[in-house]
């Protein structure tokens, strides 16, 4: 099943810039069977873990984050770029290759009784997920799980996740180049 | 049920600017019961319509668009802002209050056999949805359905949708102020 799903990821060379081998998840999403299978595989993995909230990172993290929230009967919480959320927020700034970025979450979204699944579509060098972990941690949830559809193993993002030994980090599809 | 869902929409005055009464869907999403109920109500409405693809408009349209695609066993297709999609795209430009915006879709995402459900979280004055209809129509699908979680009835967005008589337009929750 996982091999079949991997075949639905489209490799696009030199996007968004020269030298980058981009992993495009849209063929996996637009095919109803692989969309179902992706959600179902993740649901099987996270069933019985008591997940109460899935936090999806804008904007590709919203997609499987949402279908999985439905399937796990959890609430869905968007983590968004600065200025997009209308209510009171907590934010974290993080470094990009050039400049900085800021992500935000609503202050009433996570409570300390929550078991949170933090979801993004892809793990590369880990900058965004580290900022998201820092953000969620401010709300002291019971536990944080971390999930990706695709992991670029050769970029060692997993080892760059702060305190990575303390988290359950899971990806469905791995690439090593 | 619908009354209950309406109570989960948070009204935020003067966001994103003075005079606007913003309808915040995040409390509806973060509550697992209302998230389930929203998806289930829409699924009931669209069951047996033969939907093959749900096109969600970036980025709030990705959320319920995805859980509904899962529940209807349809594929999910993102409609994104310019420059975000890595493969070959078709695009449509549309006017905003100040300046213009461009939305795009992958060229291999929709085929003429598809029955498409176009989903966004909210119908205000209809600018974005009109651009999205124009975009999807270029691929000559069998039929286009149009869905929103929230409709701001007082802004008459429904009557501003081009050829609105020819589409099935559905919203789950209506506000008239």
Interface residues (C-beta under 8 A of the other chain):
Chain A: X10 X12 X15 X16 X22 X24 X26 X27 X29 X30 X31 X32 X35 X36 X39 X52 X53 X56 X58 X59 X60 X62 X63 X64 X65 X66 X67 X69 X70 X71 X73 X74 X75 X76 X77 X78 X80 X85 X86 X87 X106 X108 X109
Chain B: X10 X12 X15 X16 X22 X24 X26 X27 X29 X30 X31 X32 X35 X36 X39 X52 X53 X56 X58 X59 X60 X62 X63 X64 X65 X66 X67 X69 X70 X71 X73 X74 X75 X76 X77 X78 X80 X85 X86 X87 X106 X108 X109
